[in-house]
Amino acid sequence: MRITAAVSRAGAPAPALEEVDLGEPREDEILVRVVAAGICHTDLHSHAGIGMPVPKPAVLGHEGAGVVEKVGSAVTHLKPGDHVVISGGSCGNCPSCLSAKPSYCREAMPRSFGGQRSDGSTSLSQNGEKVASHFFAQSSFATHCVANARGAVPVPQDVPLDIVAPLGCGVITGAGAVIEALEVKPGQSIVIFGVGGVGLSAVMAARVAGASAIVAVDNVAERLELASELGATHTIDASQGDVAGQVRTALPFGADFSFNTTTSAEVFSTALQVLAMQGTAGFVTRPREPWTPDMLAMLAHGRSMKGILGGSASPRLFIPKLVDLWRQGRFPVERMIARYPFHDFARAWHDCESAAAIKPVLMMPTA
């Protein structure tokens, strides 16, 4: 079928809307009419060639939500008409998948960034030439996508798809990190560095988990204000300097946890410095410049670092919990969403790059 998609091309400042051809879903895949798709910084980095390389031309997008139109013969948990949030791809057979940790699947990286199925084929083409697809097993910057069924999570039809679209990556990363990976308990404390979409999701999750102190650190006043409204007990403007000292004023003995959503080497160091004895520093990115942790301080204080992908959560199990929390009014993810019509893709992309919007969500044309 002929569809409209945002095609990422080498050297272009941003993806641009073009017509491409989409093939039929295979036995373990589904065809989804995309209703909404969030833009994530991983999309920005992949377009720019930062981090894991993605072949070009490509269709990115990995926070898609929509309506199932077709299912492959091996798909049993979905049917046409179901509403779904689409998450990443996984093999389903490795030890991580079998223990409900699909973000650590042995094939997670090629399935996310390879631009093709495991057999080298793609679902997208243009004028007979391949277009890299299956980005995070979906490529949802498009009016339709073929997605791996394993990563598709059914959601109730009365839940707005534009609100739940970001749950597939940014939200599950932040919320899962707090609840699943770090296992924050009532009465514990956490410092969250960077309160964009991932960081604000962590703030909301920390409040749900019962943390007694939730410290939000950023250099954008509006984001700090929103963090306070969503559950942060303390906010720190990083532009004022001495962040570690400001944290110690709020938490004299340090924090049980820190959670770093930034790529700053300086922040990686600060995230360790603010910890209490035997505290844990969680992180979801890597430093953009060379960095060496203070191993003596880590040893002397019993501190540890924990890398976290996808919130260390199973989307099929965790996303329904987030939907329930949203229904209860305890996880108002819509507070950080800015909606853009798909034809205004360039503005949405720019607003994500410039931090003018916390979580841009593309709204596809109605059927």
N, C-alpha and C positions, 0 to 999 in steps of 0.2 A: 504494500500500500504506500501511497505517496503521503508524506507527513512534512510538517515544518519543524525544524530543529535549529538550535543555536550551535553552529559549527565552529570549532576552535581550530585555527590555522596558524602554523608557525609564523612568527613575526607580526601577527596582527595584535593590536592593542587589546582587543576583547573578542570573544566569540560573536558571530553575526548570524542572524536568522536566514536560513536557506531551505530550499526544498530538497529532501532526500527520500530514498526508498527504504522501506522497512520490511524485512522478511517475516515469515510465519514463525510462531513459537514452536520450539521442539518439545519433546515429550515431558521434559522436566521444567518447562518454562511457561510463562503466561504473557498474554498481550494485555497491556494496561492502557486505558485512555487516561492520560495524565491530567489531573485537575489542578494540582498545585505542586511547586517544587521550590525548596529552599536553596539559596546560594550560600555555600560554605567557603571558608578560606582555603580548604583543600582544593576546591575548584579553581580558585585564583592561582594557587601555586602550580597546579597541574597545567593550566593554560600557559603560564609563564615559563614552564620547564624547571621549576624549583622542586627539589626532592626527587621523588620517584618519576622517571620519565614516562610520558604517555605518548604513543605514536600520534602523529598528525597527518591528515585532518582527523578530528575526533569530535564526538558529542559527549560532553561532560554531564554533570548533574547526578547527585547521589542522595538527595533528600526528597524523593518523589512520593506523591500520594495520588491515588486515582481509583478508577473503577475497572474491574477485570472484565475484559470482553471475550477472551478465549483462554482455555487452559489446555495444557498438554496432556497426553493420555496417562502419564504417570503421576499427575497432580491429584492429590486426594483431599487436601484441606481447604481448597478454594473452588469456587464455581463462578461462572459469568454473573455479573451483577454485584459481586462482593466489592466492598470498599476496602482498600489496603493502603498501608504504609509500607514503603519498600526500603529495606536495609541492604547491607553488603552481601557479597557472595561467599560461599564456603563449600567445602567438599562433602560434608556430612558424615565422613567416615574416619577421620583422624582422631587421635585421643582428645584434642581440644574440642572438636565438634561433638564428640560423644559425651563430653562432660559439660555441655551447654555453654561453651566458651568459643563461639564461632569466630570472634574477632581475632583469635589466635590460631585459626586454621592454618595448616601447613601450606595451603595454597592461597591464603588471603591476599598476599601482595600481587601475584600475577592475575588473580581474579578481579582485583580492584583496579590495577593500573595497566594491565597488559593490552587493553583495547580490543580484546577478542575472547572467544570461547577457548576452552582448554584444547580444542582440536585445531585452533588457528582460524576458525571461521568468524565472520561478523554478521550481525543482523542488519547493518546499515550499509548502503551503497549510494553512489551518485554517478549517474552516467556510466554505469558499469564498473566503476572503480570503488574499491573498499573504502569505507569510512570507519575509523576505529570506534567501537561501541562497547557495550557491556562494562562501562565505567562503574565500578562498584556493583557489577552485575545488573545495571539498569540503564544508565545514560538517559536520565529523565529531564534534561533540558530539551524537551520535545513534546509535541502534542500527543504522541503515543510512544510507548517503549516496550521492548521485549525484555522481561526480567526473569531471573532465576527464581522459581517458585519458593525455594527454601528460605529466601530472604524476605518474602512478602508476608506481612502480618495483617490479618483481617481486623477491621475496626467496625464498631457499630455505625449504621448508616446515618444516625442522627448527629454524629460528631463531625464538625466542619473539617474538611480535608485540608484547608489552608492552615488550620491550627495544628494539626497533627503531622503535617509533612516534615517539619524539622526534627520530629522525634526520631527519625531514621538514622541521624548521625549526630548533629551538634548537641541535641538535648539529651539523648541517651549517653553520649560521652560524658557530659558534665554530671548528670544525675546519677548515672551508673557508677562513676568514679567515686562519688561520696558514699552511696548506699551499698554497692556490690564490691568494689575494689578496696576502698579504704575501710569500709564497714564502720562508719562513724556511729557512735552510740550516744544516747541521751547523756547530757552533762559534759560531753567532750567539746574541744575547741578546734577551729579550723581557720586558716588564713587563705583566701582565694585571690590569686594574682591575675588580674585581667578579668573584667566583668563584661565581656561580650556575650554572645549566645551561649557558649560553653560555660563560662564563669557564672552567669546568672542562673543557668540550670543547676549548677552546683550550689549556689546560694539557696535556691528554693528547696533542693534536696536536703541540704543541711538543716534547714528549718523543719522539714518533715521528719528527719532523723532525730530531732530533739537536741541538736547541738546547743550548748549554753552560750557559746561565743562564736560568732560568724563575722570574720573581719574581711571586708572587701577592699582590695587595693587596685587603683586605676589612676589615670591622669586626666580623665574626662569627667567633669563635675556632674553632667546629666546622667551618666551611667552609674556613678556612685549614688546619686539620689534615688535612681530606680532600684539599685541593689538594696538600699535601706528600706524601701517600700516593700520589697519582696522577701525580706527576712534578715538582712545583715544587721548585726547588733553594733558594729563599728565600721566606719569607712575611713580610708586613708588616701589622701591625694599624693600620689607618688611624685608629682612634680615639685613638692615641697622638700624632698630629700630626706635622708636618714629614715627610710621605711622600717628597717629593723628596729631602730630606736623607738619609733612610733608604735610598733607592734608591742614592744616590751613595756611601754607605758600602759597599754591596754591589758596585756597579759604578762605580768612580771615573771612568771615561770616558763613562758613560752607556750606554743600551741601544740596540741596533740598531733595535728596534721597541717600540712600546707598543700595547696593545689595550684600548680603553675600552668596557665594556658598560653603563656608567651614564649617567644623564641629568644629572649634576651639572656645572654650569659650572666649579666649582673643580677637579673631576677632569679636565675637558677641558684646563684650563691645566696641571695637573700632568703629564698625559700627554705634553705637549709639552716640559716642563721636564726630564723624565728622559731625554730622547733624547740619543744621542751625535751628533757631527757627521754630517750627512746622514742622520739617522735618520728613520723614518716612523712616524707615529701613526695607527693604524687605529681606526675607530669604527663602531658599528652602531646608534647612537641619536643623538638630537639633544639639546642642552642644554634643560632645562625652563625656564630663565630666560635673559634676554638675556646674550650672551657675545661678546666680541671677542678673537680670538687676538692674541698678541704678534707682529705681523708683522715687526718689526725683528729679534727673536730668531730667527724662522723664516728670514729672509733671511740673517742673519749666520752662522747655523750650517748653512745648507743643508737645513733640515728640511722635511718635507712632511706633509700630512694626507691620508688616504685613506678615503673613505666606502665601506662594504662592506655589500651586501645579500645575504642568502642565502649568505654565504661566498664569493661570486663563483664558485660551483661549479655544475656541471650535476648535478642529482639523479640522473639516469639513469646517469651515469658515476661520480659520487663516492660515492653511498650503497653500491653494491656493494663499494667499497674499504673503507669503514668496517665493513661486515659482515665482510669478511675479516680486518681488524685485530682486531675483537671475537673472532672465532674463535681467533685467535692469542694471545688474552689481553693484547693490547697496547692495547685501547681498552675498558676495563670500564665501559661506560656505565651498567650496572645499579647501580653504586655510588651514583649520585645519584638513583635513582628511588624514589618512594614510591607504592604502588599503592592505589587506592580503588575500591570497587564503584560502579557508575554511580548506584545509588540514593543513595549518599552524596555526591552532587555538591556539595552546599553545603559540606561539610567540606573537600573537596579544594580548592574555590575559595578558601575562607578561608585554608587553609594555604599556598596560593600567594601570596595577598595579603600575609600576615603573615610570609612567608619561613620558616615552620615546616617547609616541605618545599622541597627544591631543584627537583625535577621531579616534580610530581604526574602520575600516569598513571591515567586512568579505565579500569576493566575492565568491559566490557559483559556483559550476561547471556549465558550460553552458548546456542547455538541449540537 
